[in-house]
Amino acid sequence: MGEEVAEREFMGRRRSRMWTYLILMVVLVVVVVVINLAAKDPHGWSDGIKSFFGLPGWALATITFLAGAITFWFGLKVETDWPEAIGAFLISASVVWMELIVGWNRFELGGLFVLPYLIPIVVFAFLLMYGMKKSV
């Protein structure tokens, strides 16, 4: 009984759960499509990261960060936690994007080649923990 209440508190009421599942499904489909495109043409993908819609890569990473920050902030104000998770994901994705733009190997401090992989994961986990603590 206690676990069921906790799940409902996380996902919200019936309508909120429906939207949560729908949004997660769309996000998963987008992730699969992006992975497929990146695997088919890695060189085109790296060129696409540097410039998209004619904007420089850093501008798009900044736009992604701002969209994530606004979504995360909005998530702190509503009952369900999925906006916080999506906002945290967008923010950590912009961190990865900036790491790719700056140069992935520049973040390998002290011979730790896993550090570039850990930075976005730590950002994502920290934002989720903060969101769970501060959420309404």
C-alpha positions in Angstrom: 0.0 0.0 0.0 2.8 2.4 0.9 4.6 1.8 -2.4 1.5 2.5 -4.4 1.0 5.9 -2.7 4.6 6.8 -3.3 4.2 6.0 -7.0 1.1 8.1 -7.3 2.8 11.0 -5.6 5.7 10.8 -8.1 3.5 10.5 -11.2 0.5 12.4 -10.1 -3.2 11.6 -10.8 -4.6 9.5 -13.6 -4.4 12.2 -16.2 -0.8 13.1 -15.2 0.2 9.5 -15.5 -1.2 9.3 -19.0 0.8 12.4 -20.0 3.9 11.0 -18.3 3.8 7.8 -20.2 3.0 9.6 -23.5 5.9 12.0 -23.1 8.3 9.2 -22.1 7.3 7.2 -25.1 7.9 10.2 -27.4 11.3 10.8 -25.8 12.3 7.2 -26.2 11.3 7.2 -29.9 13.4 10.4 -30.4 16.4 8.9 -28.7 16.2 5.8 -30.8 15.9 7.9 -34.0 18.9 10.1 -33.0 21.0 7.0 -32.2 20.1 5.4 -35.5 21.1 8.6 -37.4 24.3 8.9 -35.5 25.3 5.2 -36.1 24.5 5.4 -39.9 26.6 8.5 -40.6 29.0 9.4 -37.8 30.9 12.1 -39.8 27.7 13.8 -40.9 26.5 13.7 -37.3 29.6 15.4 -36.0 29.2 18.1 -38.7 25.6 18.5 -37.7 26.5 19.0 -34.1 28.8 21.9 -35.0 26.1 23.7 -37.0 22.3 23.2 -37.0 19.8 25.5 -38.6 22.7 27.7 -39.5 23.4 28.5 -35.8 26.8 27.8 -34.2 26.9 24.7 -31.9 27.5 26.8 -28.8 24.3 28.8 -29.4 22.2 25.6 -29.8 23.8 24.1 -26.6 22.9 27.4 -24.8 19.3 27.2 -26.1 19.0 23.6 -25.0 20.4 24.6 -21.6 17.9 27.4 -21.3 15.0 25.2 -22.4 16.1 22.6 -19.8 16.4 25.2 -17.1 12.9 26.6 -17.8 11.4 23.1 -17.9 13.2 22.2 -14.7 12.0 25.3 -12.9 8.4 24.7 -14.1 8.7 21.1 -12.8 9.4 22.5 -9.4 6.1 24.2 -9.4 3.8 21.3 -10.5 2.8 18.1 -8.8 4.4 15.6 -11.1 8.1 15.1 -11.4 8.5 14.4 -15.1 9.1 18.1 -16.1 12.0 18.1 -13.7 13.4 14.9 -15.2 13.1 16.3 -18.7 14.7 19.6 -17.7 17.5 17.8 -16.0 18.0 15.6 -19.1 18.1 18.7 -21.4 20.6 20.4 -19.1 22.9 17.4 -19.0 22.5 17.0 -22.8 23.7 20.6 -23.2 26.7 19.7 -21.0 27.5 16.8 -23.3 27.1 19.0 -26.3 29.5 21.6 -24.9 32.0 18.9 -24.1 31.8 17.7 -27.7 32.3 21.3 -29.0 35.2 22.1 -26.7 36.8 18.7 -27.2 36.0 15.6 -25.4 39.6 14.7 -24.5 40.2 18.1 -22.8 38.1 16.9 -19.9 40.3 13.9 -19.2 42.1 15.3 -16.2 44.8 13.3 -14.5 44.4 10.4 -16.9 40.8 9.8 -16.0 39.3 9.0 -19.4 35.8 8.4 -17.8 35.6 11.9 -16.5 33.8 13.3 -19.6 31.2 10.6 -19.2 30.7 11.2 -15.5 30.2 15.0 -15.6 26.8 14.8 -17.4 25.7 11.9 -15.2 26.6 13.8 -12.1 24.8 16.9 -13.3 21.7 14.8 -14.1 21.7 13.0 -10.8 22.3 16.2 -8.8 19.4 18.0 -10.5 17.1 15.1 -9.9 18.0 14.9 -6.3 17.5 18.7 -5.9 14.2 18.5 -7.8 12.9 15.7 -5.5 13.8 17.6 -2.4 12.4 21.0 -3.5 9.4 19.8 -5.5 5.9 20.9 -4.3 
